[in-house]
Amino acid sequence: MKFKSLMLAGVLTILLAPSVRAQFTLPDLPYAFDALEPAIDKETMQIHHDKHHAGYVKNLNDAVKGTALEKQSIEKILASVSKSSAAVRNNAGGHYNHSLFWQVMAPNGSAPSESFVKVINSTFGSLDKFKSAFADSAAKRFGSGWAWLIIQKGKLKITTTPNQDNPLMDVVKENGVPILALDVWEHAYYLKYQNKRPDYISAWWSVVNWPEVERRYNQSK
C-alpha cells in the first residue's frame, strides 16, 4: 500500500508540475503553405517554415538557455549581438528575419496606398524605381542573405545583409528599422527557380503585403 501511494504521488507530481515553456516559439504562417503560389510553391514554403525556421528557433533556445539572454526579447538580443556567440547571432537573426518575412507577404499581394506611394516617391522617385533598386540589391547580394527596406533616421533606405544578419544588429554597417524583407538564401527559391534568383525576386512582388509594410512604417514613426 505504501509503495502504491508513493507511485501515485509521483504520477500526480509529474501531471501537476508546471510545463517548461521555451523562450522562443515558431510562429504559425498567417496563410496556407500553398497560398503564395505561383510565386512561391507549397513545398518550398513547407520546408522553409517547418524545417529551416523551426531549426533556428530550436537552436536559439539551446544557445540562450542558462545565460543572461534567456529572458531577453529578440530585439534586445539583436541590439547587442556583438557580445554574443556565433550561434546566438545566426539563430536570433534567422528567427527574427523569417518571422518578419512571413508577415510581409500575403496571398494575391496588394498595392501600396497612395499616401505610402508618395513616401516612396519622395525617396526613390517612383514606385517602379524603388522596385528596380530593391530588386537589383537583392540580386547582387553575394551568396546567402537578405534585402531590406528600412527606416534610417526617419528616411527610407534599401540595404542588404549577409547570412542571417539584419539591420537591428550592432554588427552591421546600415542600422535601421526593417519594414520589408526578402530572403535570398537559396532555400527560399531553389526548388522552383533553381539558380534564377532574379526570376524569384520578380515573382515575389506579386505577394508583397503592402498594408503590413505601411503599418510597420507608421508604427516606427
Salt bridges, closest charged atoms under 4 A:
ASP50 OD1 - HIS49 ND1 2.65
ASP62 OD2 - LYS58 NZ 2.90
ASP136 OD2 - LYS140 NZ 3.27
ASP165 OD2 - ARG89 NH2 2.71
GLU174 OE1 - LYS157 NZ 3.08
ASP183 OD2 - HIS48 NE2 2.94
ASP183 OD2 - HIS98 NE2 3.19
ASP183 OD2 - HIS187 NE2 3.60
GLU212 OE2 - ARG215 NH2 2.81
GLU212 OE2 - ARG216 NE 2.85
